[in-house]
């Protein structure tokens, strides 16, 4: 595990570009600095390092993720932690037992670039495979004081397509239609826009039925492809 962590950090340091890092940090409004590594480079580096340093036990995988995440000094290290959660060697770990780890990343990450990836590509697939466990959790999150838990509850089904649980989505939307936070309103519009690709009539009815409740931002996002 230590070899994996050292290789990731050293690789990111070697690939860094200080000038690009300044622009990345400014664009993301990030308190944590960047190394200045583009995402395709981060992805290639992670795949190579993860393939060379395969972790034998689930506890080692989770420990490596948490260490990369919690001890990160540069934002790309957290991107690497997210990549490690989804690496193909650990696909069997994508189950409800991983949810406390993902919740930790969502709450402590507290920004859209982290939260969206974890919500859609980690929490979402677990929801589809084990809805009896994950749906009640998302219904708790959708009324939580933390806006990133709320956002996760709304966008977790972005990639669900025809498997979208419309009842769950309806409940998550209902709890947030009056929310003033930009990232919550944007999430509502995004979730509806994606849902419209497979259930356009349902989305049209939803927008009509909630015309007086849904924000202009959410409506514009939802109706983009209708």
C-alpha positions as CSV (number, residue, x, y, z in Angstrom):
1,X,0.0,0.0,0.0
2,X,2.8,2.4,0.9
3,X,4.4,1.7,-2.5
4,X,1.2,2.5,-4.3
5,X,0.8,5.8,-2.4
6,X,4.4,6.8,-3.0
7,X,4.1,6.0,-6.7
8,X,1.0,8.1,-7.1
9,X,2.4,11.1,-5.3
10,X,5.8,10.9,-7.1
11,X,4.1,10.4,-10.5
12,X,1.9,13.5,-10.0
13,X,4.8,15.6,-8.8
14,X,6.8,14.6,-11.9
15,X,4.0,15.3,-14.3
16,X,3.1,18.7,-12.7
17,X,3.1,22.1,-14.4
18,X,3.2,24.9,-11.9
19,X,1.8,27.5,-14.4
20,X,-1.1,25.3,-15.3
21,X,-1.7,24.6,-11.6
22,X,-2.4,28.2,-10.9
23,X,-5.1,28.4,-13.5
24,X,-6.6,25.1,-12.4
25,X,-6.9,26.3,-8.8
26,X,-8.4,29.6,-9.8
27,X,-11.0,27.9,-12.1
28,X,-12.1,25.4,-9.4
29,X,-12.1,28.1,-6.7
30,X,-10.0,25.5,-4.7
31,X,-8.3,26.2,-1.4
32,X,-6.2,23.1,-2.0
33,X,-3.5,23.7,-4.6
34,X,-3.1,21.7,-7.8
35,X,0.0,20.0,-9.3
36,X,-1.0,21.1,-12.7
37,X,-1.7,17.7,-14.2
38,X,-4.4,17.3,-16.8
39,X,-7.1,14.7,-16.0
40,X,-6.2,12.4,-18.9
41,X,-2.7,12.3,-17.5
42,X,-4.0,11.6,-14.0
43,X,-6.0,8.8,-15.4
44,X,-3.1,7.2,-17.3
45,X,-0.8,7.5,-14.3
46,X,-3.3,5.9,-11.9
47,X,-4.0,3.0,-14.2
48,X,-0.3,2.2,-14.5
49,X,0.4,2.6,-10.8
50,X,-2.7,0.6,-9.7
51,X,-1.9,-2.2,-12.1
52,X,1.6,-2.5,-10.7
53,X,0.6,-2.3,-7.1
54,X,-2.5,-4.4,-6.7
55,X,-3.9,-4.5,-3.1
56,X,-4.7,-8.0,-1.9
57,X,-7.2,-7.1,0.8
58,X,-10.3,-4.9,1.0
59,X,-9.1,-3.3,4.1
60,X,-5.8,-2.3,2.3
61,X,-7.9,-0.8,-0.6
62,X,-10.0,1.3,1.7
63,X,-7.0,2.3,3.8
64,X,-5.2,3.4,0.6
65,X,-8.2,5.4,-0.6
66,X,-8.7,7.1,2.8
67,X,-5.0,7.9,3.1
68,X,-4.7,9.4,-0.4
69,X,-7.9,11.4,0.3
70,X,-7.3,12.6,3.9
71,X,-3.6,13.3,3.5
72,X,-3.9,15.0,0.1
73,X,-1.8,18.1,-0.3
74,X,-2.8,18.6,-4.0
75,X,-6.2,18.2,-5.6
76,X,-5.0,15.6,-8.1
77,X,-4.2,13.2,-5.1
78,X,-7.9,13.2,-4.3
79,X,-8.7,12.5,-8.0
80,X,-6.4,9.6,-7.7
81,X,-8.3,8.4,-4.6
82,X,-11.5,8.5,-6.5
83,X,-9.9,6.6,-9.4
84,X,-8.7,3.9,-6.9
85,X,-12.2,3.4,-5.6
86,X,-13.3,2.5,-9.2
87,X,-10.3,0.5,-10.4
88,X,-11.4,-2.8,-12.0
89,X,-9.4,-5.0,-9.6
90,X,-11.8,-3.8,-6.8
91,X,-15.1,-4.1,-8.6
92,X,-16.4,-6.6,-6.0
93,X,-16.0,-3.9,-3.3
94,X,-18.8,-1.8,-4.9
95,X,-21.5,-2.8,-2.4
96,X,-23.2,-1.1,0.6
97,X,-20.2,-1.7,2.8
98,X,-18.4,0.9,0.7
99,X,-21.0,3.6,1.4
100,X,-19.5,5.0,4.6
101,X,-16.3,5.6,2.6
102,X,-18.1,7.4,-0.2
103,X,-20.1,9.4,2.3
104,X,-16.9,10.5,3.9
105,X,-15.5,11.6,0.5
106,X,-18.7,13.5,-0.4
107,X,-18.9,15.4,2.9
108,X,-15.3,16.2,3.3
109,X,-14.8,16.9,-0.5
110,X,-17.7,19.4,-0.5
111,X,-17.3,20.5,-4.1
112,X,-18.9,19.5,-7.3
113,X,-15.9,17.9,-9.0
114,X,-15.5,15.4,-6.2
115,X,-19.1,14.9,-5.3
116,X,-20.5,14.4,-8.8
117,X,-18.0,11.6,-9.6
118,X,-18.6,9.7,-6.4
119,X,-22.4,10.2,-6.5
120,X,-22.9,9.1,-10.1
121,X,-20.2,6.5,-10.6
122,X,-20.0,5.0,-7.1
123,X,-23.2,5.5,-5.2
124,X,-25.4,5.2,-8.3
125,X,-24.3,1.7,-9.3
126,X,-24.6,0.5,-5.7
127,X,-28.2,1.9,-5.6
128,X,-29.1,0.0,-8.8
129,X,-27.7,-3.3,-7.4
130,X,-29.0,-2.9,-3.9
131,X,-31.9,-0.4,-3.8
132,X,-33.4,-1.8,-0.6
133,X,-30.3,-0.6,1.3
134,X,-29.4,2.5,-0.6
135,X,-32.8,4.1,-1.3
136,X,-33.6,4.7,2.4
137,X,-30.1,6.2,2.9
138,X,-30.7,8.7,0.0
139,X,-34.1,9.6,1.4
140,X,-32.3,10.6,4.6
141,X,-29.6,12.5,2.7
142,X,-32.2,14.4,0.7
143,X,-33.3,16.3,3.8
144,X,-29.9,16.6,5.4
145,X,-28.4,19.9,6.3
146,X,-25.3,19.1,4.2
147,X,-26.0,20.3,0.6
148,X,-23.6,17.7,-0.8
149,X,-25.5,14.8,0.6
150,X,-28.7,16.5,-0.8
151,X,-27.0,16.9,-4.2
152,X,-25.9,13.2,-4.2
153,X,-29.4,12.0,-3.4
154,X,-30.7,13.9,-6.5
155,X,-28.0,13.0,-9.0
156,X,-27.2,9.5,-8.0
157,X,-29.5,8.1,-10.7
158,X,-28.0,10.2,-13.5
159,X,-26.7,7.1,-15.3
160,X,-29.7,4.9,-14.5
161,X,-31.5,5.6,-17.8
162,X,-34.5,3.1,-18.0
163,X,-33.6,1.8,-14.5
164,X,-34.4,5.1,-12.9
165,X,-36.5,4.7,-9.8
166,X,-39.0,7.5,-10.6
167,X,-40.7,7.3,-7.2
168,X,-37.3,7.7,-5.4
169,X,-36.4,10.6,-7.7
170,X,-39.8,12.2,-7.1
171,X,-39.2,12.1,-3.3
172,X,-35.7,13.5,-3.6
173,X,-36.9,16.3,-5.8
174,X,-39.9,17.2,-3.7
175,X,-37.7,17.7,-0.6
176,X,-35.5,20.2,-2.5
177,X,-37.7,22.2,-4.9
178,X,-37.7,25.2,-2.6
179,X,-34.0,25.0,-1.7
180,X,-32.1,28.2,-2.4
181,X,-28.6,26.7,-2.9
182,X,-27.3,26.9,-6.5
183,X,-25.8,23.4,-6.5
184,X,-29.0,21.9,-5.3
185,X,-31.1,23.7,-7.9
186,X,-28.6,22.8,-10.6
187,X,-28.8,19.1,-9.5
188,X,-32.5,19.1,-9.9
189,X,-32.4,20.4,-13.4
190,X,-29.6,18.0,-14.3
191,X,-31.4,15.0,-12.9
192,X,-34.6,15.8,-14.8
193,X,-32.7,16.6,-18.0
194,X,-31.0,13.1,-18.0
195,X,-34.3,11.5,-17.1
196,X,-35.9,13.2,-20.1
197,X,-33.7,11.1,-22.4
198,X,-35.6,8.0,-21.5
199,X,-38.9,9.3,-19.9
200,X,-39.6,12.6,-21.7
201,X,-43.3,12.5,-21.1
202,X,-42.8,11.9,-17.4
203,X,-40.5,14.9,-17.2
204,X,-42.9,17.2,-19.1
205,X,-45.7,16.2,-16.7
206,X,-43.4,16.8,-13.7
207,X,-42.5,20.3,-14.9
208,X,-46.2,21.1,-15.6
209,X,-47.3,19.8,-12.2
210,X,-44.6,21.7,-10.3
211,X,-44.6,24.9,-12.4
212,X,-45.0,27.1,-9.3
213,X,-42.5,25.3,-7.2
214,X,-39.5,24.6,-9.4
215,X,-36.8,27.3,-9.8
216,X,-36.1,28.9,-13.2
217,X,-32.6,27.5,-13.1
218,X,-33.9,23.9,-12.6
219,X,-36.6,24.3,-15.2
220,X,-34.1,25.6,-17.9
221,X,-31.7,22.7,-17.2
222,X,-34.5,20.2,-17.2
223,X,-36.1,21.4,-20.5
224,X,-32.9,21.7,-22.6
225,X,-33.5,18.6,-24.7
226,X,-37.3,18.5,-24.5
